[in-house]
Amino acid sequence: MNLIQVDQEKCIKCGICAEVCPTGVIGLDENGPKAIGQFCIACGHCVAICPSAALDNAKAPLVNQIALKRVPVLDEDTAAIFLRSRRSVREFKRKVVARESIQQLLNIARFAQTSSNSQGVSYLVIDDSQTLSSITAVTVDWAEEALKQPPWAGTPYEAHLTAHIVDYRRTGKDVILRDAPCLIIPIVDKNLTVGKDNTYYSLAYAELYAPSIGLGTCITGFFDACAASGYKPLLEILKLPENMQVTGGLMVGYPKYTYQRLVDRNPLQVIWR
Ligand SMILES: Cc1cc2nc3c(=O)[nH]c(=O)nc-3n(C[C@H](O)[C@H](O)[C@H](O)COP(=O)(O)O)c2cc1C
């Protein structure tokens, strides 16, 4: 495969493509850039950076890239408020989320950065209310036992989740998925060692984009831990392909309330050398 093609008439031999290539697969000679290896991670940087659209890459074709006239940069206050106002939403309207909206959300999540551009995160989306209730039920069953053992026993999680479980057993309140109308479950191949890391960046993108299409989200750590433990009753509900594993979970729905203030956090701690 001819990895790199260069339009010699357009190429100004600036060498930026080689400079930004993270794997050093592009070299330069008097004729301009050329592939000097095959270890290309298809990140698309060489094509995206070229000021004269002279370079194409078989693994990241120019035809699939969108030309940017101007990258919008939020002013510092807007950006700070945008990031700081993201909230975990746990109270949802009783309103179904159209699958098109979930598709739109995930179509942004998939652009998050991944280790060596490995990507590899797929999504199982559950929007059937009975299945969601079953997931909560089995996660509670799992948590009841798991909390008595390490690493949970004796931690603040034990007290916190035990109170939730008591609540669920008494009132049926969905303390795991919060009656969210939709659960997004990222799944990755069991051999992808960076699957969890890639997942959390993709979920961060989804969480930050969600309000722009009217949605609220919350990460489902307890569901995630239950799945990671290999709890059979949960895996029987999910029916994943043999090679895939759960690496996270995200409740999605329309927020019932609007937050009025930005919250504070612990003071910043930095060590300078
Ligand atoms: C790894 C992780 C796991 C989490 N698990 C849960 C969970 O199981 N249930 C839940 O209601 N919130 C969960 N959250 C949301 C946190 O509780 C929330 O981020 C935190 O309280 C701060 O609130 P904020 O997201 O609104 O800023 C999780 C968040 C992270 C990052």
The ligand as a Gaussian input file, in Angstrom:
#p B3LYP/6-31G(d) Opt

LIG

0 1
 C      -15.713000       7.034000      37.805000
 C      -17.040000       7.639000      38.208000
 C      -18.040000       6.822000      38.695000
 C      -19.266000       7.366000      39.053000
 N      -20.274000       6.541000      39.470000
 C      -21.481000       7.058000      39.784000
 C      -22.553000       6.204000      40.171000
 O      -22.437000       4.981000      40.213000
 N      -23.739000       6.770000      40.478000
 C      -23.921000       8.130000      40.436000
 O      -25.021000       8.582000      40.723000
 N      -22.904000       8.964000      40.077000
 C      -21.708000       8.457000      39.730000
 N      -20.686000       9.289000      39.331000
 C      -20.889000      10.752000      39.302000
 C      -20.188000      11.409000      40.488000
 O      -20.852000      11.110000      41.674000
 C      -20.121000      12.925000      40.212000
 O      -19.261000      13.140000      39.126000
 C      -19.612000      13.727000      41.402000
 O      -20.468000      13.604000      42.488000
 C      -19.474000      15.220000      41.069000
 O      -20.683000      15.758000      40.558000
 P      -20.763000      16.393000      39.112000
 O      -20.463000      15.301000      38.099000
 O      -22.161000      16.913000      38.975000
 O      -19.745000      17.464000      39.020000
 C      -19.480000       8.776000      38.935000
 C      -18.460000       9.588000      38.433000
 C      -17.255000       9.027000      38.045000
 C      -16.194000       9.927000      37.446000

